[in-house]
């Protein structure tokens, strides 16, 4: 298993997002917003989500831990697939702005497995 070590690159990506989207309104000033990729990373660090993980593992984790968008709605499957694809080191160079923090491979069942 490969362990994600360049935490600074992930931090450099996430901290500006936290600063920019930390609060949505004066009413919600105390609530912190977090990008999905950071939620996934923290889940792996906290061992809530195993590494490597499949999309199915990710969906189970999201359901079990009630991971939802900032507006309280569920993430669309296309959004989950997009964040995984856009964050994969295999998909560079690219024009999207997602930092490439995930490694992946296709297992014997034809499923993608991801890890930091």
Secondary structure, 3 states (H helix, E strand, C coil): CCCCCCHHHHHHHHHHHHHHHCCCCCCCCCCCCCCHHHHHHHHHHCCCCCCCECHHHHHHHHHHCCCCCCCCCCCCHHHHHHHHHHCEHHHCCCCCCCCCCEEEEECCCCCEEEEC
